[in-house]
Amino acid sequence: MVTKRLGRAGRVRVTFALPAAIWADSVTVVGDFNDWDSRATPLRLSDSGWMATIDLDAGRTYAYRYLLNGNEWCNDWQADGYEASLSGGANSILNTTDVPEDIRSNVPARPNSFIPKLRLVSSGSL
């Protein structure tokens, strides 16, 4: 599964995730964005599952697949689409053109009208 958030300066923050139940010693995500380098983007295992987050250019599509244990390819069955792979089978497709502009990346909203209040305390003598 992939989640996307609008990043800064024309970038999209993408999190790749697989369930913790995936039986593997290692998982990497491999695709156009890392020149299909099987060591470039490892997913880390946590209680939430296997995850990796990277920033990609907005307005593009990327082909990718997951590689388990360095020898077993699998697709993301919740990808934005699929295309035929040159090596046979299909690649998952990630589309970064459809990220809503009103979603901001990891920056909590701060009210502009916050004015701190000060309280003067007197000890009774100067």
N, C-alpha and C positions, 0 to 999 in steps of 0.2 A: 504494500500500500504506500502511496505517496501523498504527502500533504505539502501545500504550497502557500507561502506568505509573501507579500510584496516586501522586497528589501529596499536597500538604498541605491540611488543612482542607476536605475535601469536594471536592477538585479532582482532575482527571485530566490528566496530561501526555501530550499527543498529538503524535506526529510523523507528518507527511504526507510521503510519499516517492514519487518516480517515478524510473525508470532514467535514467542520464546519456545514454542513447541517444535519448531523446526529442528530436526535432529542433525546437527552439524557441529564441527569443531571450529569452523571459520566460515564467514559469509562476507562476500564483497559485492559491490554494485559496480558493474563495468559497462561503459557506453561511450557515445560520441564525446561527452563532456570530459572524459579523462583518457581519450585516445585508446580506449579498450584495454587499458592497463589493469591487469588482474590484481595488482597490489596497491593501486592508488587510493581506493576508497573502501576501506574495510568497515563493516558494520560492527558495532559493539553490542554485546549481550548484557541486558539488564533485566530487572524484574518485569519491565514493560515489553521486552522483546529485543530483537536485533534492530539497531538503528544507526543511521549516519545522516548528518545534515551538511549540505554544501550550498554555496551560492552560485547560481547560474544566470546567464544573460536572459533578460525578458524578451518576449517576442520571437521565440524560436521553438523548434521541436527537436527532441533528442531521442535517439534509439538507445535502449539499455537492456540488460539482463542481470539477474543475480547469479553468482557463482558460489556454489557450496563446496567446501573442502578442496577447492582448487581443481575440481574435475566434473562437477555436476551442474549443468546450466538449468535455470528455471526462470519462467516469466513471472511478471507481476500481473495477476489475473484481474486486478482492479486498475490497470493502466488506462491512460487516456485513449489508447488505440494500439494497433499492432501492424507490423509490416513484415514482409518476407525478408529473411536473413540470407546473405550470400552463402552462408555455410549450411543452409537448409533450416527448416523450421521457421520460427517467427521471433522477432524482437518486440519488446514492449516499447511503447512510445509515450514520452512525456512532453506535454504541450505547455509552454510558459507564456502563451499569448492570452490565456483566459484567467489570469489572476486578478480578482477585483481590486480596484485602486483604493477602496476604503478600508482594506485590511492592512494594518501596519505591522512591521516585524518587531516583536519583542520589546516594544517601547511602550511602557505604561502611559496612559493618558494622564496629563496633569492639568488641573483647572487653571486657567489664566487669571482667575479672579481671586486667587488665594492671597490674603494679606495677613501676615502674622500680627497677633495682638500682644501688646506688651503691658505688663502690669507693674506699676511702681510700688515698692514696699518700703515703708519708712520705719526706722527703729525708734523714732520719737526724738532723737537728738542729732545735732549736726556736728 
